[in-house]
Amino acid sequence: MKRTVICTGVILSLGFSGACFAQKSSSLSGADLLEKRCSTCHPSARPKGLKKSAKDWEKTVQRMMGKGAMLSNDEKKVLVDHLSKTYK
């Protein structure tokens, strides 16, 4: 019985991980990523009010990913490119 419960938990966890990964691999623009992914935790106006270099935006986005932002590496690059060109 205990083994069945553990196996079921593992299978469900893997299923949810797959769903999250599938969500990460999209072809959204940098502006769309900002609106859809960043605004889940804070208003999109927050980063829009900042002015940073590409290196600083890279650090910020990496820090947000460490806090749970759902971005693939490709999406991270697209977002950082957008932020650094638009809010420099």
N, C-alpha and C positions, 0 to 999 in steps of 0.2 A: 504494500500500500504506500509506504513512505517513498519507495523508489518510483512508483508511478507518478506521484505528486511532483517529485523533483524533475523527472523527465518531462512532464507536461510543462512545468515552469521554464525549463530550458528551451523547449520547442517554441513556446509562446514568445520568449525573449528574442530568439533568433528571428522569428517572424516580424516582430516590431522593429528589430534592427534592419531587416531587409526593407521594410516600408520606409524607414528614415533614409536609408541609403538611396532608394529609388527617388525620393523627393529631392535629394541633393543633386542628382545628375540631370540638370535641366539646361536649357539654353536661354535663360533670362538675360536681359540687358542689365548693365550696372544700375541704372535708375530703377528697374523693376526689382532687382535684388535688394536695393536699399529700402524700397517700399514694402516688399513682401517678407523679407527675412529680418531686417534690422528693426522694423516697427513692431515686431512681436514683443519686444522687451522695452522699447522706448519710442517716443514719437520720432518720426522721420525728420522733423524740424531740428532735432538735437544735433545730428552730424552736419546738417545743412548750415548751421550757424558757425561752424568751425572752419578755420583755414589752416591746412597742414601740408607739409611736403609729402611726396610719394612715400618716402621712408617712414614718416610719422603715421601716415594712413595705414601702411603695412603693419606697423606695430599695433595700432589700434584694432584693426580687423583681426589680427592674430589673437590679441587679448580677448576680444569678444568671442572668438571661436573657442577659446579656453573656458569661457563662461557658458558655453552651450549653443552659440550661434550655429545654425545648420547650413554650412557652406562646404562644398567640395573645394579641392585645391584650384580647379579651373574657375569656379565661381568666385573664389577669393581673389584671383588675379583680375577678373572682370570688374569686380566691385572696387578693388584698390585703384585700378586704372581710371574708373569713372570718378571716384572720389578725388583722386589726385589731379585730374584734369578740370573738374568742375569746382572744387572747393580748395583751391591752392592759395 
